[in-house]
Every structure is written in structure tokens, then in C-alpha cells.
Amino acid sequence: MATSASQTLRSPFLRNPALSLSSKPSLSAFSVIPASRRRAPPRLVVVLSAANLDAKPTVLVSEKLGEPGINLLKQFANVDCSYNLSPEELCTKISLCDALIVRSGTKVTREVFESSGGRLKVVGRAGVGIDNVDLAAATEFGCLVVNAPTANTVAAAEHGIALLTAMARNVAQADASVKAGKWERNKYVGVSLVGKTLAVMGFGKVGSEVARRAKGLGMHVIAHDPYAPADRARAIGVELVSFDEALATSDFISLHMPLTPATAKVLNDDTFAKMKKGVRIVNVARGGVIDEDALVRALDTGVVAQAALDVFTVEPPPQGNKLVLHERVTATPHLGASTMEAQEGVAVEIAEAVVGALKGELAATAVNAPMVPAEVLTELKPYVVLAEKLGRLAVQLVAGGSGVKTVKVSYASARAPDDLDTRLLRAMITKGLIEPISSVFVNLVNADFTAKQRGLRITEERTILDGSPENPLDSIQVQIANVESKFASAISESGEIKVEGRVKDGVPHLTKVGSFEVDVSLEGSIILCRQVDQPGMIGQVGSILGEENVNVSFMSVGRIAPRKQAVMAIGVDDQPSKQSLKRIGDVQAVEEFVFLKL
């Protein structure tokens, strides 16, 4: 696929793609916490006005982040490092922030998004888990949530293996015994790992790395993950099994699943009862996936011989926690990502993701937007631009008073349906359809939610073409049904407003309006004219625009037959004055025209 070096994918977070994040209105210098939310004793929180910050975006970092990440952020934004904020203090600051970076300790609740007043565009989670972020609220308020899923993968896997081996050989307990002046060799006899079965529960990035290392220790590794591809597991010698089989056959269980409603307390009295007696459990994932009271009971009865835990339901655990104090439990204070290399890597990864999102780049690590691999994002970039502009064109062709409710999008491609993910394209068409006719802000995150809220039904169909699947798409067509058009020629033979486009040399082009074939670059804005096909028309219209110094970037004429009706599509860099548009409309052979702003 050819690409244009000068083409830039504009931000899906900006209502006007020509604006930058520096185009912000002045904000008041202080925010006041309502009396209903005040707690004594209050801490003074100073909130600076955006007008005082030379118009850069502002990033609030609420938990410790590695210096390389902070330095990267400072090259692009004003960075406010304010740690240990209370919920009230966070809500006070957030209204003047464009992005927020957290670790696992800050709760980003619906109240935070409400307090932001719509300004918060990105939440970055420095790590993998995002259970401390209200994703539903983020999506509703159009805020992108990104994480850093790769930088701490190896560190977390290494810590899981460290806990596994330390637990098997009673390292922590023996160390405490020796330091207490004892020498209890017989008490701390361990178990070997060679030949034992390890069940990896959650075969994602960390889980698969733990599996690789456990294989190197001579263990037989099985895994359970309903979403893991079997071929990836087989490639490293791991067998995927059912949940119950993993519980019943394993000597060791290592947890690597996210905390979701489906996985909360997934290890409980019932599941412990299904396990092999004397099983040993490692958890470097999320504390909430284990019912901690049930685990204490299982340890006391010997169903679970030992547990090694890096995470807990409440962190830090309260004083006197029975699980932490249990003699057969090895505990660490959430150290999974705590290596110098991982801390720097996570800081850089999340800083790059947040800066990229604020610049309008598509985020491969977004967790509440279409999840599209980075290589696919690169390939789809020009088609994403085409999709949004076709949506904008189509909705501007709708006559006033016509409610847009039914839209059909057709994709023509030589690729098989499974090889073409259209979620990103659908989101951008939705953005193009809604933003020009409303005050609603639409982005990749909330596109489907916004469409549903406004009663907009978007259906998709695909036409499989013969030929080479080198390019992902041949064309995209957008049809709006049951509406009237301000440009009658945009109505197809079947009665819908229809526009179609292609990408040529990396640049989106409009190639069809209604039943008329055209070819005009979708840059700047467009004038569509239906005219009688006769000599001199291009010259007349071009002269009118030239007299006002409006540059014509592209011109194309599609006609039914010689000397009959034709549609002229003119690309212009600037918006002509009303007087110039009226003069175009007064040309005798022009039957109708419309100016469309992209």
C-alpha cells in the first residue's frame, strides 16, 4: 500500500481536526470542593489556570513514575506530579487536566470523569490491570484508557517463578528461622519442581512467559484460558485444558487472569474442593480473584499445602490479616513489576501511549476502544481518514429536518471477512456522521455508545472481490436511508443518499456521489454541482473561484452521457464567500450545487 509522507492522521479526540490541544479556552484559576464532599482536615490543593501554562496540554501523574517517562512527558506537556491525592483532591485537579497517569493505587471513578468537565481525554495506567479505572464511565465521557501491557511482562513472570521456587523450598520461612537464631533443617524440607504439573490460569503475556520458564525447570505445564489460541500454546509445549481439569490435575497453580466480574473470587470454597489435596498456589495477578477467607480455610485443612501471594484484595492488607500471617504463606508487597528495568520500561511505555493519544495517534494499547494490532493500525490509517470524511460528506447532504436513523456501510475488499476488522472504520464513520450535526463530541472510544444513544442504526456489509488482497480495501460506501437530500443528485437509484470513496496513493478520494462517478481528493472542502454537460463549464466555475483567490486543488466531472446531466466535484483549499457560491449557482447551466466542509 502506498502512503503519503505528508499525510497526518488527525486526533479522534478533537472536534475540529485542524485544532490542536493548545486551542483551549481560559479556565478559572481555582476549583471549589462542594460542602457535601469536604472532609476535615482539608489539604490545600493549588489548581493553576490553563491560561497560565502556555497552552500545552496538562498531564497529571498521581503516582510515582520512572524519571525517563516523566522526561518524555515534559517534552510535550506540562506535567503535574501530585502523589497521594485524596478522591476530593483528585476531582479538584482533574478539571484542568487533559491526561491522567495512575498505577494501581488511584481509583479513577465516575466522579473523576464527571469532575473533569469533558476535558480529560486520556487515562494512562502504568501497568497491565485496569480494574481501578471505571471503564464504562470513561467510555461514556469519551475518555481513552491506555495501559502499558508489555514493559513489565518479564518482571512479573520472573517474580511468579521466584515465588514458585521460594514456596517450594520454604525459602522465606527458613530465612526468618535462621535470623531468629534457629537451625531447623528438618522442618523446612521442600518439594521438587521437576515432573510436577503446573496449571497456568490465564495464558496471556505474563502467563505464557511463566509457562516458558516453568518448562525450563522441567515442569509439565497445562493452561486454562478461554481466549488463548491453541496453536500458540502448542508452540511452547503447553496443553490447553478446561477449568475443572486444570484444578483437578495440577500440583501447582499460577494465577495470571484479570480481575473482572467473571473472575472475582474464582478460587473459593467450591473450587478449592475440586483441587488435588496438597496443591500449591501462586498469585501475581490480582488479589480479588481469590476468596481470601476461603484460602485460609483451605490452608488450615491441608487442601492447599502452601500459597505464595504478591497481591491482595485490599492493599496493603490490614494489620493482623490471617492470610498474611499464616505460616504456610509467602507474601510480598505487590512486587511483580518492581525491577529497575521494568519500572523504567513501564514509565516510557505509558508516557509514549499518553503522548501519542494526545497527539491523535491511534493507540494499540487502548483498552476501551477497538483493539487493533499496531501493524493493522498502520495499514488502515488512510482508510480511517476516508471513513470519517465519507461520514461527514454524507450527513451534510441530508436536508434540514430529516432525521438520520439508518445507515448502511459497504466495504469492498479482496480479503476474506476474517482478515478485515472494520470496528475502527465503523467508529470513524460514526464520528463523521454525528459531529457535524450536533454538539456531541465523538471519538473512537464512545462512538458505538453515542450512536446507540441517538438511535442511529449502522449496519455493515462486505463485498468480496476477485484479485490481490494486498490492500485491505478497494472502496467504502456510505448510504443514508429514509432522508431527503439538499443535493438531489446524491440520491441513488434505490432512494438513499450514497457516497463512495477509495484510497489512491495514500490519499482518500471521493469516487461516487449518488449514481455519478467522480474522482476528487478529500482534502480541504468540496463543491458539488449538477449541470448540463456542455463546453466551458469548468472554466466558468474556475474563473469565479479564481477571482476570489480560492485555490482549486482538484476537479472531476462525472456524467450520464455526453451533452446530458453531469456532476462536477471541485476540491477547494478555502471556503468561498457566499457571494461567490451564489455566482456559481447563477451560472445558467448549473441546476443545483452544494458546498461541503470537511
N, C-alpha and C positions, 0 to 999 in steps of 0.2 A: 504493500500500500504506500502510495506516495504521500508525503507530508510536506506542509509548507513551513519553512523555518520561521516565518513571521507570524504564524497563527498562534494565538493565545486563547486558552480556554478560560473564559471569564468565570468569576465566582458565582456558584449557585446560591450564595448567601446574600447577594446584593440585588436589590430590586432593579437597579439600572446597571447593566454590566459595565457601563463606561465609568461608573463611580468607583472610588477606592475606599478602603476603610478609613482613610483620613478625612473623608467627607462626612463629618459628624456634626450635628448641631451642638451648640454650647449647652452644658448641663449645669445645674445648680451646684454650688460648692459643697453643700452638706446634705446628708440624708438624716432623717429623724426616725428613731425606732418608736412605733406606736406604743402607747402605755400598756396595751394588752400583752405585748411581747417583752416588756422590760423585766430584767431580773437584777436584784441587788447582790453584791455591789457592782455597779456598771464599770466597764473599762472604756476609756476614751478611744474611739476609732476615728482617725482623721481620714476623710474622703476628699481627694483632690478633684477639682473640676477638669473635665476633658479639655476645656479651652486653654488650661494652663500647661498641657502636655504636648505641645507642638503637633497635635493631630495624629500622632502614631496610635495604633491600636494598643490597648492595655491588657496585659496578661497577669492575672492574679495566681500566684503559686502559694498554696495554702499548707503544703507540707514540704519537708526537706527534699531538695532535688540536687543532683550532682552538678558541680560547677560547670562542666562542659555544656550541659543543657541550658543552664542559666545564661551562659555567654552567647550561645546560639540565639536564644530568645531576644537578648538585648540588641542584637544586630538589626532586628526587625520591629521590636515593640518596646513600649515602656513596661518594665517588669516590677511588680509589687510582690515581694516575698513577705507574706504575713502568716506566721505559723501559729498553731494552737488557737484559732479563732473559735469563738462560741457560735452556735447557729445564728443568733441575733446579729453578731458582728459580721458574719459571712453575708447575711442578707443585706446588711447595710452597705457593704463594699461592692456587692456584685452589680449594682445598678450602673456602675461606671466602668465595668469590665467587659471586654469583648471575648475573652477566653479565661478559663479556669483550669488549673492543673492540680490534681489531687493524687494521693496514694490511696491506701485502704482506710485511713483513719477519718477522712472528711466525708460526711453524709451530704450528698447533693440531692436534696429533696425537692418536691414540687414547690415548696415555699421559696426555695432559692431561685427557681426559674420564674416564678411569679414576681419576685422582688427585682429581677433583672430588667423588667420593663421591656423585654424583647431585644435588649442589646446583646445579651450573652449568645454568642454564635457557636462556640466550641467548648466542650469539656474534654480535657485530656486526662486519662487515667494512666499514671506511670506504673504500669504492670499489666497483668492479664485480666484478673477478675473485675467485673463492673457491678457487683451486687450492691455497692454503696451509692450507686447512681440510679435515680428514678428514670428509667429509660422511657417509660410511657409519657411522663411529663416532658422529658427532653424532646421527644418526637412531636408532641402536641405543640410545643413552643418553637419548633423549627430549629432546635439546637443539635448540632452534630456531636456525637460522642465517639472519641477515638481512644484506642488503647495502645499499649506497647507490648505486643504478644511474643516477640521473638528474642529480645535482648537478654531476658533473664531465664530463657528456657533451659540452657545448660546448667546455670547455677541452681535452679530449682530441682533439676534432675539429679545433680550431684548431691544436693542436700538430702534428697529422698534416699539415695543409695547410702549416704553416710548414716542416716538414721536406721536404715535397714540393717547394716552391718553392726552398728553400735548396739542396737537392740539385741541382735542375735548373740552377741558376745558379752552383753551386760557391761559395756564399757563405762557408762555414766555411773552406775551403781558401784562398780568396782573402784572407780576413781575416787568417789566420795568415801568409800570404806578405807582405802589406803590413807587418804588425807586425814581420816579420823583416828589414825594410828593402828588400824587393824590389818590383818593379813589373812583374808578369807578365800583361799583358792578353791576350796571345795564348794563353797556357797555359790560362786559365780561361774559354774560350768555352763557353757553356752551350747548352741546348736550350729551345725554346719549348713551352709547355703547350697553346696553342690548337690545336684539331683533333686532339690526341693522345687515345688511348684509355686510360682509367683503369679497371682492374678492382678493384672493392671486394670483398674476400673476407671475408664476414660482414656482412650487411645489417641489423644491429640498430640500437640507438640511435646509437652513435658512427658506425658505417659509413654510415648514411643521412644523418647531418649532414655527413660528409666529402663524400658524393656531391652534396649540395645546393651546397656551396661550390665543388666542382670544376666543376659545371655553370656556375656564375657566372664561372669562369675560362675558359670556352669549351671545356672538355674534353668528349669523348664518354665517357659513363660506363656501364659494364656492371657487373653484380654477380653473385656466386655465394653463395647461402645456401639450403640445402635446406628451411629452415623459414620463409623470408620469403614473405609473401603477394604475389602478382604485382600486385594492384591497388595496393598501397602503393608498389611500385617504379614502376609506370607513372605514378602521380600526380606524381612528381617527375622524370619523364622518364628513368628508368633501366630497362634491359633485363636481366632475369634470364637467365643462361646457365649451361651446365654447367661443372663444374670445369675440365675439359680445354680447353673453348672459351675460358674466361677466361684460362688460361695462354697459349694459342697466339696470341691476337689482341691482347693488351694491350701498350701501350708502358710503362705504369706499373702497378704492383700495390701496393695499400694493404691491409694485413692488419688485420682487426678481429674475429677469431674468438677464442673462449675456448680455454684450454688444457685439453684432455680427452684420454683415451687415443686417440680417433679423430683428433685434430688434432696430437698430438705429432709434431714433425719432419715435418709435412705438406709442407713445402718441403725437398726433399732432392735427391740426385743425379738420381733418376729424373724428378722434377717439373721441375727446372731444365732438363733436356734437352728438355722439351716447350715451353719458353718461346721467344718471339721473341728472336733474338740482339740484345743491347743493351738489354734490359728494365731498368727501374729499380724498386727495391723500397723501400717504406716500411713500418716496423713500429712501431706504437704500441700493440700488443695485449699479447702475451706472448712472451717470448724463446724459450720451448720449442717454439713452432710452427715454428721454422726450425732445420734441422740446420746449426749454425754452421760446422763444418768443410767441409760441402758448399758453403756460401755462399762461403767463401774460395776454394775451387776454381773456382766459377762466376765469381767476380770476376777471378781470375787468367787464365782462358781467354777472358774477354770476353763470355761468355753473359749475365752480369749486368754492365751498364755501371757502375751505382752502387747504393749502398744507404744509406738513412737510418734509423737504428735508435735507438729510445728505450728498448728493453727487451732483456734478455739472459737466457740460460739460467741463469747464475749472476750474481747482483748483490750487490755490484759485481763486474765481471769481474776475473779475476786479472791481475796485472801482466804486461805483455808479451803480452797477448791479441792474436793475429794479426788477428782481425776488427776490433777497435777501432783498431788501428794501421794498418790498410790505407788507402792514400792515396785510395781511391775510396769510403770510408765516412765518413758524417757521423754522429757519435754524441752522444747526450745522456743524462744520468743519470736516466732514468725521470721525466721532467718532464711527462708527459701531463696530470696533474691539478693541476700546480703553478702555479695562478694564485691570487691572493689571494681572488678571488670564489669559485673552486671549492673551495678549502680550507675556507672558512667554510661554504659550502653543503653539502659532504660532512659536515662535523662536525655541523651541525644535523640533516641528514637521518638520519645513523646514530644520533644521540642520540635523536631522536624515535622511530625504529623500535625501539630497545632499550627505552626507557621504556614505549612502548606495549605491547611484548611482555610486559614485567614486570607491567604492569597487567592483562594478559589480553586486550588488544585483538587482533583478527585482523590479521596483518601482510601487507600487499600485496607486500612485498619479500622474503618468506621464500623461500629457495632450496631447502630440503629439506622443504617442506610443500606441500599443494595450492596451486598458483599460481592465484590467483583475483583478477581485477581489482578495484580498490578500490570501484567502483560496484556490483559484484556482491556484494562482502562486505557492503556497507551493506544491500542488498536482502535478503540471505539471513539477516541477524542473527537475527530471531525464529525462523526455521526451524532455524537451528543449535541454538538453545536447545531447541526442540521435539524435534529429533532425539536429542540427548543424554538428555533426560528420558524419552522413549519407550524408549530402550535400558535405562535404569535401572529403569523400571517393569517391562518385560518380563522382565528377568533375575531380579528379586525375586519374580516369580510362579512361578519354577521351583522345584519341590520339591527338598529336600536330597537329594544323591546322584545327581541327574540331570545328566549332563554336557552342556553346551551346545556343540554342534558345527556345527549347521546353522541358519543364519538367512537369512530372505528379507526384503528391504526393498522395498516397493512405493511408488512415487511417482505420484500422480495430478495431472496438470497439463494446461492447455490449450496449453502451449508445445510447440514441436517439440523432439525429443530433442537436437538440436544447440544449442538455446538454453537448456538446463538442465544445468549442470555439477554433478554430485552428489558429487564426490570429498570435498568439505568435509563434506557431510551424512553420508556413509558413515563418515568418520573420527570424527565426534562420536557416531554410533550405536555404533561400536566402543568408544569411550571409556565410554559409558554401560553397555554390556554387560559389560565386563571389570572396571572399577574396583570396583563394589560387592561382587564375589565373590572378589577377590584382593588381594594386596599390591602388584601391578604398577601402576606409575604410567604412565598413558596420556595422550598429547596428540596434537595434530594432526600432529606430526612422525613419531611412531613407531607410529601406530595400525595401519596395514597390516602393518608388520613384527611387531608384537605379536600381532595376530590370527593371522597365519601361524604364528608360533612356538608358539601354543597350540592349533593345529589347528582354529581357528574359521573356517568357510567362510561367507562372506557373499555372497549373490547379490542382484542388483538387477533390478527390472523397472519398466516405466513404463506407465501407462495414459494415453492421450491423450484428453482431454475436449474436448467442444464448448464454445464460449464464448470470453470475452475472455481473452487471455494477459496481462492487466495484472499479476496477481500470479504469482510464479514457480511456486507450488504450491497445489493445493487441499487435499491431505492427504498424510500419510506413514503407512504401516502397517508394523509390525514383527511378524514371525512367527518363533517358535522351534519347530522340528520335533523329533520323537522325544524328548520330555521329558514328565514328569509335572508337574502344577501344584498348588501349595498352595491355589489358589483355582480350583476346578473350573469355575466359570462363565467363566473366561478362555480355556477351550479352545473353539476354533471348531468348526463342523460338520465340517470336514476334519481335525480332530485336532491342530491346532497351537495353542500359546499365541499369541493375537493381540491387539495393542493398536493403536489408530489415533488420530491427532491432527490438529488443524488450528490455524492461527494466526488469532485473531479480535482485531481492533483492536490488533495488535502483540503480543498475549499468547498463548502456547501453551495449547491446551486438549486434554484427553483427550476423545475423542468416541465411542470404541467399545472395549469390553472383550469379547473372545470374540464372541458374537452379539448382545450387548446394546448398544443405543445409549445413551450418556450424554453429559453436557456439563459438564465441571468444569475450572476453571483449574488449570494445572500449576504452582502456586506453593505453597510450604510442603510439606506431605505429604498423603497421601490414605488414606482408609479406604474399602475396598470391602466392601459387604455384599450377600450374596444373601439374599432374604427372600420371604416370602409377601406378595403385594401386598394390603395392607389398610389401612384408615384408622388414623392415629395413629402410624405407624412413624417418620416424620420427627421428630415431636415427642418420642417416647421416646428416640431416639438423641441428638437435640439436647439434651435435658434432662440426660442423663448427661454429655455433654461440657461443658455449661454449668456444672454443679455443680463441675467441676474447673477452671473458668475457662479452658477451651480454646476459643479463638475459631474459629468455623466461617466460612471465607471463601467457600465455595461449596458447593452441594448440588444433585445431579441424580439423577433416578430414570429408569432405562430398564426397560421391561417387555415381556414377550411378548404379554400380553393382560390386560385388567382381571381382578383377583382371582386372578391366577396368579403365576408367579415374576417377580421384578423384581430388578434390581441397583441399589443406591443407592451413588453415589460422593460422598464427603464430603471437601472440602478443608479442612484444618486448619492453623493457623499454628504450633501447638506439638505436641509429641509427647505423646499421652495416657499416663497411667500404665498399668501392666499391670493394675491393679485396674479401671480404667475400661474398658479393652479387654475384660476378662473380663465385665464387666457388659453390654457391648454384645453379646457372644457369648451371654450367658444370656437375652437377650430371646427369648421363645418363638417369634416368627415369623422370627427370624434363623437361616438354615440354615448359613451359613458367612460368614466375614469375614476380611480380611487388612489389615494396616497396612503401607503402602509409604512409605518415606522417600525424598524427592527431594533 
